[in-house]
Amino acid sequence: MLQQSESLTRAVPRLTLVPGLAILLTVVGFNLLGEALRDAVDPKG
């Protein structure tokens, strides 16, 4: 979605906001999930 709106980014920058936030939230979610799993499996570390 970001790649498709690349040509319009300069004219309407808000087009990248929703897909960018979706990518950000996905990455942060996987990061938090990974940390929680690590803590559950190895509570010492």
All heavy atoms as atom14 arrays in JSON, in Angstrom:
{
  "sequence": "MLQQSESLTRAVPRLTLVPGLAILLTVVGFNLLGEALRDAVDPKG",
  "atom14_mask": [
    [1, 1, 1, 1, 1, 1, 1, 1, 0, 0, 0, 0, 0, 0],
    [1, 1, 1, 1, 1, 1, 1, 1, 0, 0, 0, 0, 0, 0],
    [1, 1, 1, 1, 1, 1, 1, 1, 1, 0, 0, 0, 0, 0],
    [1, 1, 1, 1, 1, 1, 1, 1, 1, 0, 0, 0, 0, 0],
    [1, 1, 1, 1, 1, 1, 0, 0, 0, 0, 0, 0, 0, 0],
    [1, 1, 1, 1, 1, 1, 1, 1, 1, 0, 0, 0, 0, 0],
    [1, 1, 1, 1, 1, 1, 0, 0, 0, 0, 0, 0, 0, 0],
    [1, 1, 1, 1, 1, 1, 1, 1, 0, 0, 0, 0, 0, 0],
    [1, 1, 1, 1, 1, 1, 1, 0, 0, 0, 0, 0, 0, 0],
    [1, 1, 1, 1, 1, 1, 1, 1, 1, 1, 1, 0, 0, 0],
    [1, 1, 1, 1, 1, 0, 0, 0, 0, 0, 0, 0, 0, 0],
    [1, 1, 1, 1, 1, 1, 1, 0, 0, 0, 0, 0, 0, 0],
    [1, 1, 1, 1, 1, 1, 1, 0, 0, 0, 0, 0, 0, 0],
    [1, 1, 1, 1, 1, 1, 1, 1, 1, 1, 1, 0, 0, 0],
    [1, 1, 1, 1, 1, 1, 1, 1, 0, 0, 0, 0, 0, 0],
    [1, 1, 1, 1, 1, 1, 1, 0, 0, 0, 0, 0, 0, 0],
    [1, 1, 1, 1, 1, 1, 1, 1, 0, 0, 0, 0, 0, 0],
    [1, 1, 1, 1, 1, 1, 1, 0, 0, 0, 0, 0, 0, 0],
    [1, 1, 1, 1, 1, 1, 1, 0, 0, 0, 0, 0, 0, 0],
    [1, 1, 1, 1, 0, 0, 0, 0, 0, 0, 0, 0, 0, 0],
    [1, 1, 1, 1, 1, 1, 1, 1, 0, 0, 0, 0, 0, 0],
    [1, 1, 1, 1, 1, 0, 0, 0, 0, 0, 0, 0, 0, 0],
    [1, 1, 1, 1, 1, 1, 1, 1, 0, 0, 0, 0, 0, 0],
    [1, 1, 1, 1, 1, 1, 1, 1, 0, 0, 0, 0, 0, 0],
    [1, 1, 1, 1, 1, 1, 1, 1, 0, 0, 0, 0, 0, 0],
    [1, 1, 1, 1, 1, 1, 1, 0, 0, 0, 0, 0, 0, 0],
    [1, 1, 1, 1, 1, 1, 1, 0, 0, 0, 0, 0, 0, 0],
    [1, 1, 1, 1, 1, 1, 1, 0, 0, 0, 0, 0, 0, 0],
    [1, 1, 1, 1, 0, 0, 0, 0, 0, 0, 0, 0, 0, 0],
    [1, 1, 1, 1, 1, 1, 1, 1, 1, 1, 1, 0, 0, 0],
    [1, 1, 1, 1, 1, 1, 1, 1, 0, 0, 0, 0, 0, 0],
    [1, 1, 1, 1, 1, 1, 1, 1, 0, 0, 0, 0, 0, 0],
    [1, 1, 1, 1, 1, 1, 1, 1, 0, 0, 0, 0, 0, 0],
    [1, 1, 1, 1, 0, 0, 0, 0, 0, 0, 0, 0, 0, 0],
    [1, 1, 1, 1, 1, 1, 1, 1, 1, 0, 0, 0, 0, 0],
    [1, 1, 1, 1, 1, 0, 0, 0, 0, 0, 0, 0, 0, 0],
    [1, 1, 1, 1, 1, 1, 1, 1, 0, 0, 0, 0, 0, 0],
    [1, 1, 1, 1, 1, 1, 1, 1, 1, 1, 1, 0, 0, 0],
    [1, 1, 1, 1, 1, 1, 1, 1, 0, 0, 0, 0, 0, 0],
    [1, 1, 1, 1, 1, 0, 0, 0, 0, 0, 0, 0, 0, 0],
    [1, 1, 1, 1, 1, 1, 1, 0, 0, 0, 0, 0, 0, 0],
    [1, 1, 1, 1, 1, 1, 1, 1, 0, 0, 0, 0, 0, 0],
    [1, 1, 1, 1, 1, 1, 1, 0, 0, 0, 0, 0, 0, 0],
    [1, 1, 1, 1, 1, 1, 1, 1, 1, 0, 0, 0, 0, 0],
    [1, 1, 1, 1, 0, 0, 0, 0, 0, 0, 0, 0, 0, 0]
  ],
  "atom14_positions": [
    [[0.83, -1.19, 0.0], [0.0, 0.0, 0.0], [0.87, 1.25, 0.0], [0.55, 2.23, -0.67], [-0.93, 0.0, 1.21], [-2.06, -1.0, 1.11], [-3.0, -1.26, 2.63], [-3.69, 0.33, 2.92], [0.0, 0.0, 0.0], [0.0, 0.0, 0.0], [0.0, 0.0, 0.0], [0.0, 0.0, 0.0], [0.0, 0.0, 0.0], [0.0, 0.0, 0.0]],
    [[1.96, 1.21, 0.76], [2.85, 2.36, 0.78], [3.5, 2.55, -0.59], [3.65, 3.68, -1.05], [3.94, 2.17, 1.84], [3.51, 2.4, 3.27], [4.63, 2.01, 4.21], [3.1, 3.82, 3.5], [0.0, 0.0, 0.0], [0.0, 0.0, 0.0], [0.0, 0.0, 0.0], [0.0, 0.0, 0.0], [0.0, 0.0, 0.0], [0.0, 0.0, 0.0]],
    [[3.86, 1.46, -1.22], [4.51, 1.55, -2.53], [3.55, 2.11, -3.57], [3.94, 2.89, -4.42], [5.01, 0.17, -2.94], [6.0, 0.2, -4.07], [6.6, -1.17, -4.28], [5.93, -2.17, -4.1], [7.85, -1.21, -4.66], [0.0, 0.0, 0.0], [0.0, 0.0, 0.0], [0.0, 0.0, 0.0], [0.0, 0.0, 0.0], [0.0, 0.0, 0.0]],
    [[2.28, 1.77, -3.49], [1.3, 2.26, -4.45], [1.06, 3.76, -4.27], [0.78, 4.47, -5.23], [-0.02, 1.51, -4.3], [0.04, 0.09, -4.75], [-1.23, -0.68, -4.44], [-2.08, -0.2, -3.68], [-1.36, -1.86, -5.01], [0.0, 0.0, 0.0], [0.0, 0.0, 0.0], [0.0, 0.0, 0.0], [0.0, 0.0, 0.0], [0.0, 0.0, 0.0]],
    [[1.16, 4.27, -3.07], [0.89, 5.68, -2.82], [2.16, 6.53, -2.9], [2.12, 7.72, -2.64], [0.24, 5.87, -1.46], [1.13, 5.54, -0.43], [0.0, 0.0, 0.0], [0.0, 0.0, 0.0], [0.0, 0.0, 0.0], [0.0, 0.0, 0.0], [0.0, 0.0, 0.0], [0.0, 0.0, 0.0], [0.0, 0.0, 0.0], [0.0, 0.0, 0.0]],
    [[3.28, 5.92, -3.28], [4.55, 6.64, -3.32], [4.5, 7.84, -4.26], [5.03, 8.91, -3.94], [5.67, 5.69, -3.73], [7.04, 6.31, -3.67], [8.12, 5.3, -4.0], [7.8, 4.14, -4.29], [9.29, 5.7, -3.98], [0.0, 0.0, 0.0], [0.0, 0.0, 0.0], [0.0, 0.0, 0.0], [0.0, 0.0, 0.0], [0.0, 0.0, 0.0]],
    [[3.85, 7.71, -5.39], [3.8, 8.81, -6.35], [2.96, 9.99, -5.83], [3.17, 11.13, -6.23], [3.25, 8.32, -7.68], [1.92, 7.86, -7.51], [0.0, 0.0, 0.0], [0.0, 0.0, 0.0], [0.0, 0.0, 0.0], [0.0, 0.0, 0.0], [0.0, 0.0, 0.0], [0.0, 0.0, 0.0], [0.0, 0.0, 0.0], [0.0, 0.0, 0.0]],
    [[2.04, 9.72, -4.94], [1.18, 10.78, -4.4], [1.66, 11.32, -3.06], [1.03, 12.21, -2.49], [-0.25, 10.26, -4.24], [-0.95, 9.83, -5.53], [-2.27, 9.17, -5.2], [-1.14, 11.01, -6.44], [0.0, 0.0, 0.0], [0.0, 0.0, 0.0], [0.0, 0.0, 0.0], [0.0, 0.0, 0.0], [0.0, 0.0, 0.0], [0.0, 0.0, 0.0]],
    [[2.75, 10.81, -2.54], [3.21, 11.17, -1.21], [3.48, 12.66, -1.08], [3.14, 13.26, -0.07], [4.47, 10.38, -0.83], [4.15, 9.0, -0.88], [4.95, 10.71, 0.55], [0.0, 0.0, 0.0], [0.0, 0.0, 0.0], [0.0, 0.0, 0.0], [0.0, 0.0, 0.0], [0.0, 0.0, 0.0], [0.0, 0.0, 0.0], [0.0, 0.0, 0.0]],
    [[4.08, 13.25, -2.07], [4.38, 14.68, -1.99], [3.11, 15.53, -2.05], [3.02, 16.55, -1.4], [5.34, 15.08, -3.1], [6.72, 14.51, -2.91], [7.69, 15.08, -3.94], [8.91, 14.33, -3.96], [9.98, 14.68, -3.25], [9.96, 15.75, -2.5], [11.07, 13.95, -3.32], [0.0, 0.0, 0.0], [0.0, 0.0, 0.0], [0.0, 0.0, 0.0]],
    [[2.14, 15.11, -2.81], [0.9, 15.88, -2.94], [-0.01, 15.69, -1.73], [-0.59, 16.65, -1.23], [0.18, 15.48, -4.22], [0.0, 0.0, 0.0], [0.0, 0.0, 0.0], [0.0, 0.0, 0.0], [0.0, 0.0, 0.0], [0.0, 0.0, 0.0], [0.0, 0.0, 0.0], [0.0, 0.0, 0.0], [0.0, 0.0, 0.0], [0.0, 0.0, 0.0]],
    [[-0.16, 14.44, -1.28], [-1.06, 14.13, -0.16], [-0.34, 13.19, 0.8], [-0.5, 11.98, 0.74], [-2.36, 13.47, -0.67], [-3.38, 13.34, 0.45], [-2.95, 14.24, -1.84], [0.0, 0.0, 0.0], [0.0, 0.0, 0.0], [0.0, 0.0, 0.0], [0.0, 0.0, 0.0], [0.0, 0.0, 0.0], [0.0, 0.0, 0.0], [0.0, 0.0, 0.0]],
    [[0.47, 13.75, 1.71], [1.28, 12.91, 2.6], [0.47, 12.02, 3.55], [0.96, 10.99, 4.0], [2.11, 13.9, 3.4], [1.84, 15.23, 2.87], [0.73, 15.15, 1.89], [0.0, 0.0, 0.0], [0.0, 0.0, 0.0], [0.0, 0.0, 0.0], [0.0, 0.0, 0.0], [0.0, 0.0, 0.0], [0.0, 0.0, 0.0], [0.0, 0.0, 0.0]],
    [[-0.77, 12.37, 3.83], [-1.55, 11.58, 4.78], [-1.92, 10.2, 4.23], [-2.36, 9.33, 4.99], [-2.78, 12.33, 5.23], [-3.83, 12.51, 4.17], [-5.06, 13.22, 4.71], [-6.02, 13.42, 3.66], [-6.1, 14.5, 2.91], [-5.26, 15.49, 3.1], [-7.01, 14.6, 1.96], [0.0, 0.0, 0.0], [0.0, 0.0, 0.0], [0.0, 0.0, 0.0]],
    [[-1.73, 9.98, 2.93], [-2.03, 8.66, 2.35], [-1.11, 7.58, 2.92], [-1.48, 6.41, 2.92], [-1.89, 8.69, 0.83], [-2.95, 9.43, 0.05], [-2.62, 9.43, -1.43], [-4.31, 8.82, 0.28], [0.0, 0.0, 0.0], [0.0, 0.0, 0.0], [0.0, 0.0, 0.0], [0.0, 0.0, 0.0], [0.0, 0.0, 0.0], [0.0, 0.0, 0.0]],
    [[0.05, 7.96, 3.38], [0.99, 6.98, 3.94], [0.79, 6.76, 5.43], [1.4, 5.87, 6.0], [2.44, 7.42, 3.69], [2.65, 8.69, 4.3], [2.74, 7.52, 2.21], [0.0, 0.0, 0.0], [0.0, 0.0, 0.0], [0.0, 0.0, 0.0], [0.0, 0.0, 0.0], [0.0, 0.0, 0.0], [0.0, 0.0, 0.0], [0.0, 0.0, 0.0]],
    [[-0.07, 7.53, 6.05], [-0.24, 7.46, 7.49], [-0.84, 6.13, 7.95], [-0.28, 5.45, 8.82], [-1.11, 8.62, 7.98], [-1.27, 8.76, 9.48], [0.08, 9.04, 10.13], [-2.24, 9.87, 9.8], [0.0, 0.0, 0.0], [0.0, 0.0, 0.0], [0.0, 0.0, 0.0], [0.0, 0.0, 0.0], [0.0, 0.0, 0.0], [0.0, 0.0, 0.0]],
    [[-1.95, 5.73, 7.38], [-2.63, 4.51, 7.83], [-1.79, 3.26, 7.55], [-1.57, 2.45, 8.47], [-4.04, 4.4, 7.2], [-4.67, 3.06, 7.51], [-4.92, 5.53, 7.7], [0.0, 0.0, 0.0], [0.0, 0.0, 0.0], [0.0, 0.0, 0.0], [0.0, 0.0, 0.0], [0.0, 0.0, 0.0], [0.0, 0.0, 0.0], [0.0, 0.0, 0.0]],
    [[-1.27, 3.06, 6.32], [-0.44, 1.87, 6.11], [0.84, 1.89, 6.94], [1.28, 0.85, 7.45], [-0.11, 1.89, 4.62], [-1.02, 2.88, 4.01], [-1.49, 3.78, 5.08], [0.0, 0.0, 0.0], [0.0, 0.0, 0.0], [0.0, 0.0, 0.0], [0.0, 0.0, 0.0], [0.0, 0.0, 0.0], [0.0, 0.0, 0.0], [0.0, 0.0, 0.0]],
    [[1.42, 3.06, 7.11], [2.63, 3.18, 7.93], [2.37, 2.82, 9.37], [3.15, 2.12, 10.02], [0.0, 0.0, 0.0], [0.0, 0.0, 0.0], [0.0, 0.0, 0.0], [0.0, 0.0, 0.0], [0.0, 0.0, 0.0], [0.0, 0.0, 0.0], [0.0, 0.0, 0.0], [0.0, 0.0, 0.0], [0.0, 0.0, 0.0], [0.0, 0.0, 0.0]],
    [[1.25, 3.29, 9.91], [0.89, 2.95, 11.28], [0.57, 1.46, 11.43], [0.9, 0.85, 12.44], [-0.32, 3.78, 11.74], [-0.02, 5.23, 12.1], [-1.32, 5.96, 12.41], [0.94, 5.32, 13.26], [0.0, 0.0, 0.0], [0.0, 0.0, 0.0], [0.0, 0.0, 0.0], [0.0, 0.0, 0.0], [0.0, 0.0, 0.0], [0.0, 0.0, 0.0]],
    [[-0.03, 0.88, 10.41], [-0.33, -0.56, 10.44], [0.97, -1.36, 10.5], [1.08, -2.33, 11.28], [-1.15, -0.96, 9.23], [0.0, 0.0, 0.0], [0.0, 0.0, 0.0], [0.0, 0.0, 0.0], [0.0, 0.0, 0.0], [0.0, 0.0, 0.0], [0.0, 0.0, 0.0], [0.0, 0.0, 0.0], [0.0, 0.0, 0.0], [0.0, 0.0, 0.0]],
    [[1.95, -0.97, 9.71], [3.25, -1.65, 9.73], [3.91, -1.47, 11.09], [4.43, -2.43, 11.68], [4.14, -1.14, 8.59], [3.57, -1.55, 7.25], [5.58, -1.63, 8.75], [4.23, -0.88, 6.05], [0.0, 0.0, 0.0], [0.0, 0.0, 0.0], [0.0, 0.0, 0.0], [0.0, 0.0, 0.0], [0.0, 0.0, 0.0], [0.0, 0.0, 0.0]],
    [[3.89, -0.25, 11.61], [4.5, 0.04, 12.91], [3.87, -0.79, 14.02], [4.57, -1.41, 14.82], [4.36, 1.53, 13.22], [4.86, 1.95, 14.6], [6.38, 1.91, 14.65], [4.35, 3.32, 14.93], [0.0, 0.0, 0.0], [0.0, 0.0, 0.0], [0.0, 0.0, 0.0], [0.0, 0.0, 0.0], [0.0, 0.0, 0.0], [0.0, 0.0, 0.0]],
    [[2.54, -0.82, 14.06], [1.86, -1.58, 15.11], [2.1, -3.08, 14.99], [2.21, -3.78, 16.0], [0.36, -1.28, 15.08], [-0.03, 0.13, 15.52], [-1.53, 0.36, 15.32], [0.37, 0.39, 16.95], [0.0, 0.0, 0.0], [0.0, 0.0, 0.0], [0.0, 0.0, 0.0], [0.0, 0.0, 0.0], [0.0, 0.0, 0.0], [0.0, 0.0, 0.0]],
    [[2.2, -3.57, 13.77], [2.5, -4.99, 13.57], [3.89, -5.34, 14.1], [4.07, -6.33, 14.81], [2.4, -5.35, 12.08], [1.08, -5.05, 11.62], [2.7, -6.82, 11.84], [0.0, 0.0, 0.0], [0.0, 0.0, 0.0], [0.0, 0.0, 0.0], [0.0, 0.0, 0.0], [0.0, 0.0, 0.0], [0.0, 0.0, 0.0], [0.0, 0.0, 0.0]],
    [[4.87, -4.52, 13.77], [6.24, -4.78, 14.22], [6.34, -4.69, 15.74], [6.95, -5.54, 16.39], [7.22, -3.8, 13.53], [8.6, -3.87, 14.16], [7.3, -4.08, 12.05], [0.0, 0.0, 0.0], [0.0, 0.0, 0.0], [0.0, 0.0, 0.0], [0.0, 0.0, 0.0], [0.0, 0.0, 0.0], [0.0, 0.0, 0.0], [0.0, 0.0, 0.0]],
    [[5.73, -3.66, 16.32], [5.76, -3.52, 17.78], [5.03, -4.68, 18.45], [5.5, -5.21, 19.46], [5.15, -2.16, 18.2], [4.92, -2.09, 19.7], [6.05, -1.02, 17.76], [0.0, 0.0, 0.0], [0.0, 0.0, 0.0], [0.0, 0.0, 0.0], [0.0, 0.0, 0.0], [0.0, 0.0, 0.0], [0.0, 0.0, 0.0], [0.0, 0.0, 0.0]],
    [[3.92, -5.11, 17.87], [3.19, -6.24, 18.42], [4.0, -7.52, 18.43], [4.03, -8.24, 19.42], [0.0, 0.0, 0.0], [0.0, 0.0, 0.0], [0.0, 0.0, 0.0], [0.0, 0.0, 0.0], [0.0, 0.0, 0.0], [0.0, 0.0, 0.0], [0.0, 0.0, 0.0], [0.0, 0.0, 0.0], [0.0, 0.0, 0.0], [0.0, 0.0, 0.0]],
    [[4.68, -7.8, 17.31], [5.52, -8.99, 17.26], [6.69, -8.88, 18.22], [7.11, -9.87, 18.83], [6.04, -9.25, 15.84], [5.05, -9.97, 14.97], [4.52, -9.38, 13.84], [4.65, -11.27, 15.27], [3.61, -10.04, 13.04], [3.74, -11.95, 14.48], [3.21, -11.32, 13.36], [0.0, 0.0, 0.0], [0.0, 0.0, 0.0], [0.0, 0.0, 0.0]],
    [[7.22, -7.69, 18.38], [8.31, -7.48, 19.33], [7.85, -7.78, 20.75], [8.54, -8.48, 21.5], [8.77, -6.03, 19.24], [10.26, -5.91, 19.05], [10.97, -6.89, 19.1], [10.7, -4.69, 18.84], [0.0, 0.0, 0.0], [0.0, 0.0, 0.0], [0.0, 0.0, 0.0], [0.0, 0.0, 0.0], [0.0, 0.0, 0.0], [0.0, 0.0, 0.0]],
    [[6.7, -7.26, 21.13], [6.18, -7.5, 22.48], [5.83, -8.97, 22.69], [6.07, -9.52, 23.76], [4.95, -6.62, 22.72], [5.23, -5.12, 22.82], [3.92, -4.35, 22.91], [6.12, -4.81, 24.01], [0.0, 0.0, 0.0], [0.0, 0.0, 0.0], [0.0, 0.0, 0.0], [0.0, 0.0, 0.0], [0.0, 0.0, 0.0], [0.0, 0.0, 0.0]],
    [[5.27, -9.6, 21.67], [4.96, -11.02, 21.75], [6.23, -11.85, 21.94], [6.27, -12.76, 22.76], [4.22, -11.48, 20.49], [3.85, -12.95, 20.42], [2.85, -13.3, 21.5], [3.29, -13.28, 19.04], [0.0, 0.0, 0.0], [0.0, 0.0, 0.0], [0.0, 0.0, 0.0], [0.0, 0.0, 0.0], [0.0, 0.0, 0.0], [0.0, 0.0, 0.0]],
    [[7.27, -11.51, 21.19], [8.54, -12.23, 21.33], [9.14, -12.07, 22.71], [9.66, -13.03, 23.29], [0.0, 0.0, 0.0], [0.0, 0.0, 0.0], [0.0, 0.0, 0.0], [0.0, 0.0, 0.0], [0.0, 0.0, 0.0], [0.0, 0.0, 0.0], [0.0, 0.0, 0.0], [0.0, 0.0, 0.0], [0.0, 0.0, 0.0], [0.0, 0.0, 0.0]],
    [[9.07, -10.87, 23.26], [9.6, -10.65, 24.6], [8.8, -11.4, 25.65], [9.36, -11.97, 26.59], [9.6, -9.15, 24.92], [10.66, -8.38, 24.16], [10.64, -6.9, 24.49], [10.06, -6.52, 25.52], [11.21, -6.13, 23.71], [0.0, 0.0, 0.0], [0.0, 0.0, 0.0], [0.0, 0.0, 0.0], [0.0, 0.0, 0.0], [0.0, 0.0, 0.0]],
    [[7.48, -11.43, 25.49], [6.64, -12.16, 26.45], [6.92, -13.65, 26.38], [6.99, -14.32, 27.41], [5.17, -11.87, 26.16], [0.0, 0.0, 0.0], [0.0, 0.0, 0.0], [0.0, 0.0, 0.0], [0.0, 0.0, 0.0], [0.0, 0.0, 0.0], [0.0, 0.0, 0.0], [0.0, 0.0, 0.0], [0.0, 0.0, 0.0], [0.0, 0.0, 0.0]],
    [[7.08, -14.18, 25.17], [7.39, -15.6, 25.03], [8.77, -15.93, 25.64], [8.93, -16.96, 26.28], [7.36, -16.02, 23.56], [5.97, -16.14, 22.94], [6.1, -16.4, 21.44], [5.18, -17.24, 23.62], [0.0, 0.0, 0.0], [0.0, 0.0, 0.0], [0.0, 0.0, 0.0], [0.0, 0.0, 0.0], [0.0, 0.0, 0.0], [0.0, 0.0, 0.0]],
    [[9.73, -15.04, 25.41], [11.06, -15.27, 26.0], [10.98, -15.27, 27.52], [11.59, -16.13, 28.17], [12.02, -14.18, 25.54], [13.45, -14.42, 26.04], [14.34, -13.25, 25.79], [13.79, -12.12, 26.54], [13.99, -10.86, 26.2], [14.68, -10.56, 25.14], [13.48, -9.89, 26.94], [0.0, 0.0, 0.0], [0.0, 0.0, 0.0], [0.0, 0.0, 0.0]],
    [[10.24, -14.35, 28.09], [10.08, -14.3, 29.54], [9.35, -15.54, 30.07], [9.68, -16.04, 31.14], [9.32, -13.05, 29.97], [10.16, -11.78, 29.78], [11.4, -11.91, 29.63], [9.56, -10.69, 29.76], [0.0, 0.0, 0.0], [0.0, 0.0, 0.0], [0.0, 0.0, 0.0], [0.0, 0.0, 0.0], [0.0, 0.0, 0.0], [0.0, 0.0, 0.0]],
    [[8.38, -16.03, 29.32], [7.63, -17.21, 29.77], [8.47, -18.48, 29.71], [8.35, -19.34, 30.57], [6.38, -17.37, 28.9], [0.0, 0.0, 0.0], [0.0, 0.0, 0.0], [0.0, 0.0, 0.0], [0.0, 0.0, 0.0], [0.0, 0.0, 0.0], [0.0, 0.0, 0.0], [0.0, 0.0, 0.0], [0.0, 0.0, 0.0], [0.0, 0.0, 0.0]],
    [[9.33, -18.57, 28.71], [10.14, -19.78, 28.52], [11.39, -19.74, 29.4], [11.79, -20.75, 29.97], [10.51, -19.95, 27.04], [11.49, -21.09, 26.86], [9.26, -20.19, 26.22], [0.0, 0.0, 0.0], [0.0, 0.0, 0.0], [0.0, 0.0, 0.0], [0.0, 0.0, 0.0], [0.0, 0.0, 0.0], [0.0, 0.0, 0.0], [0.0, 0.0, 0.0]],
    [[12.0, -18.58, 29.52], [13.25, -18.45, 30.28], [13.14, -17.28, 31.25], [13.64, -16.18, 30.97], [14.42, -18.23, 29.3], [15.76, -18.25, 30.01], [15.85, -18.78, 31.11], [16.73, -17.73, 29.39], [0.0, 0.0, 0.0], [0.0, 0.0, 0.0], [0.0, 0.0, 0.0], [0.0, 0.0, 0.0], [0.0, 0.0, 0.0], [0.0, 0.0, 0.0]],
    [[12.49, -17.47, 32.39], [12.29, -16.36, 33.34], [13.57, -15.85, 33.98], [13.6, -14.76, 34.53], [11.33, -16.93, 34.36], [11.45, -18.4, 34.24], [11.9, -18.68, 32.84], [0.0, 0.0, 0.0], [0.0, 0.0, 0.0], [0.0, 0.0, 0.0], [0.0, 0.0, 0.0], [0.0, 0.0, 0.0], [0.0, 0.0, 0.0], [0.0, 0.0, 0.0]],
    [[14.65, -16.61, 33.92], [15.93, -16.19, 34.54], [16.6, -15.09, 33.75], [17.25, -14.23, 34.31], [16.88, -17.38, 34.64], [16.39, -18.5, 35.51], [17.37, -19.64, 35.47], [16.74, -20.89, 36.06], [17.61, -22.05, 35.87], [0.0, 0.0, 0.0], [0.0, 0.0, 0.0], [0.0, 0.0, 0.0], [0.0, 0.0, 0.0], [0.0, 0.0, 0.0]],
    [[16.52, -15.16, 32.42], [17.28, -14.28, 31.55], [16.69, -12.96, 31.42], [17.14, -11.93, 31.23], [0.0, 0.0, 0.0], [0.0, 0.0, 0.0], [0.0, 0.0, 0.0], [0.0, 0.0, 0.0], [0.0, 0.0, 0.0], [0.0, 0.0, 0.0], [0.0, 0.0, 0.0], [0.0, 0.0, 0.0], [0.0, 0.0, 0.0], [0.0, 0.0, 0.0]]
  ]
}
